[in-house]
Amino acid sequence: MLRIPIVPTDLQLEELSLTEIEANLRCFLRWYLRRRSTQIAIAIAQHFDAMVVHSTFDKCPEQRCVYRYLARQWRYLAACDTK
């Protein structure tokens, strides 16, 4: 049985570096591919949100919009998984 990694809270995400958030995001994406879960989809959305508001996020405004869009899409997937 696969164990889902612990989903950090928003406060814990604020303490992570951008590199750590990106690494966690990659991990959660791999986990989602193996086992679709509402909890994992929510964690992915939270990580996209955390990247956008991080103090060292220096991507262009278009990239920021893409990450916000992806966060919304993952929340939509999470909502669909519960039905």
Backbone torsions as a table, in degrees:
resi	resn	phi	psi	omega
1	MET	NA	133.0	179.3
2	LEU	-77.6	137.0	175.6
3	ARG	-100.1	130.8	178.5
4	ILE	-79.0	130.0	177.9
5	PRO	-61.4	154.9	-178.9
6	ILE	-66.3	130.5	179.5
7	VAL	-84.1	119.4	179.7
8	PRO	-70.5	151.7	175.9
9	THR	-78.0	169.0	178.5
10	ASP	-58.7	-38.7	179.5
11	LEU	-64.9	-38.7	178.2
12	GLN	-68.0	-36.7	178.3
13	LEU	-64.8	-35.0	179.6
14	GLU	-63.6	-27.3	-177.7
15	GLU	-82.3	-13.2	-177.4
16	LEU	-84.0	152.2	173.4
17	SER	-76.8	164.1	179.4
18	LEU	-61.2	-38.0	178.3
19	THR	-62.9	-40.6	178.4
20	GLU	-67.2	-39.8	178.0
21	ILE	-62.3	-44.2	179.2
22	GLU	-63.1	-40.7	178.7
23	ALA	-64.5	-43.7	177.0
24	ASN	-61.7	-41.4	-179.5
25	LEU	-60.3	-45.1	178.0
26	ARG	-60.1	-41.5	178.8
27	CYS	-61.6	-47.7	-179.9
28	PHE	-64.4	-35.6	177.5
29	LEU	-64.2	-42.0	176.6
30	ARG	-63.5	-41.6	178.4
31	TRP	-61.6	-40.9	-178.8
32	TYR	-64.5	-37.2	178.5
33	LEU	-63.7	-33.8	179.6
34	ARG	-78.6	-39.1	-175.3
35	ARG	-150.0	104.1	180.0
36	ARG	-65.2	132.1	-176.8
37	SER	-151.4	141.4	175.8
38	THR	-60.0	-43.1	-178.6
39	GLN	-60.7	-41.7	179.9
40	ILE	-69.5	-41.8	179.3
41	ALA	-61.2	-40.2	177.5
42	ILE	-65.2	-41.3	178.8
43	ALA	-61.8	-40.2	178.3
44	ILE	-62.7	-45.4	177.6
45	ALA	-60.1	-43.0	179.3
46	GLN	-62.6	-37.1	179.7
47	HIS	-69.8	-39.2	175.0
48	PHE	-61.9	-42.8	177.7
49	ASP	-61.5	-43.4	-178.8
50	ALA	-63.8	-35.9	178.9
51	MET	-64.2	-43.9	-175.9
52	VAL	-64.6	-37.4	-176.7
53	VAL	-92.6	-1.4	-178.6
54	HIS	-65.8	142.9	-175.6
55	SER	-64.1	-25.0	-179.0
56	THR	-100.2	8.6	177.6
57	PHE	-69.9	116.2	-174.1
58	ASP	-124.8	24.8	178.4
59	LYS	-76.3	166.7	179.7
60	CYS	-69.1	160.6	179.9
61	PRO	-56.2	-33.7	178.5
62	GLU	-63.6	-40.1	179.1
63	GLN	-67.0	-37.1	176.3
64	ARG	-61.2	-42.0	177.8
65	CYS	-64.7	-39.2	178.7
66	VAL	-62.4	-44.0	179.9
67	TYR	-65.4	-38.5	176.6
68	ARG	-65.0	-40.5	177.1
69	TYR	-61.8	-44.3	179.6
70	LEU	-63.1	-38.4	177.1
71	ALA	-60.5	-43.5	178.2
72	ARG	-63.7	-41.1	179.6
73	GLN	-63.0	-40.8	179.4
74	TRP	-68.8	-33.3	175.1
75	ARG	-66.7	-37.1	176.7
76	TYR	-63.2	-45.2	177.1
77	LEU	-59.9	-40.5	178.6
78	ALA	-61.9	-40.7	178.7
79	ALA	-66.7	-37.5	179.2
80	CYS	-69.5	-32.9	-179.5
81	ASP	-66.0	-25.5	-176.4
82	THR	-81.1	-12.8	-177.0
83	LYS	-89.3	NA	NA
